[in-house]
Amino acid sequence: MAVPPLVRFLPDPPEHGPDVNGWIAPIVVAGGVVRGTWQLDGDEVRVAWFKESGALPRNALRAEIARLTTILEHELDLQVALT
């Protein structure tokens, strides 16, 4: 039985570094590798998934959204873009 990938939303991207304004974007880690960035905008979690990261683990992302929903005590919607 295959184990689904674990996804976590974390700060400080080591590879993609700060953007042009010096801001460090929070990162999405899947399988121990930085796979994208994310931001919380009101009730939306916007994920920018790096194209080179391969297939999007939608179920794992939804599980992480559910975890954040519990922590923040309000419902969150997931928006994903490939970058």
N, C-alpha and C positions, 0 to 999 in steps of 0.2 A: 504494500500500500504506500503510495507516494505521500510525502509530507508536503502540505502547501507552503509556499514561501512566506516567511515572516516579513512584514513591512513595518517600519517605524519612521515617524516624522521627528527629526532631530535638528538642532542648530548647527551652524558652522561648517560649510562645505569645504572639504580639504582640496578637491581637485578643481572645481569650477570657480572657487575663490570669490572675491568681492566683485560686484558689478562696477560699471564705470563711475558710479557715485560713491564707491567705497563701502556700500551696504553689503553685509554678508547675509545671504538668503538661507533660510532654514532648508535642510536637506531631507530627501526621502531615501532611506536605506532599505534595500531588499537583498536578502541573501548575503548580508555583510558588505555590500557594495553600494556606493552612492549611485542612485538611479535617476534622481531628479531633484527638484526643489518644490517647496510648497509655501502657501501663505494663507492665513485666515483673514477673510474679508466678510465681516458680519457673520452670517449663518452659512457662508460658503467656504469650503476648503478647496483652494485652487492648486492643483498639482501640475507642474511642468515636467513631464516625463521625457528624459533624454532618449532620442531616437536610437542611439547606439546601445541602449539598455535592453533592447529586445521586447518581447511580448509583455504587455501590461498585465500585472497580476490583480485584476479587478476585485476578486474576492478578498484578497489580502488587504487591498486598499480600503475596501468597505469595512473590513474588520477593524482597521486602524481608525477609521472615521467613527465607528461605534464606540471604540475605547475613548476617543476624544469627546464624544457626545456625553459619555458618562462623567468624565472629568469636569467638563464645562457646564454640565447640567442643562444643556439645551440642544435641540436637534441641529445637525449640520448636514449640508448637501455637498456632494463631491463633484467637482468640475475638473476634467483632465484635458490637457493639451499636449501634443507631442512637440518637442523643441529640438 
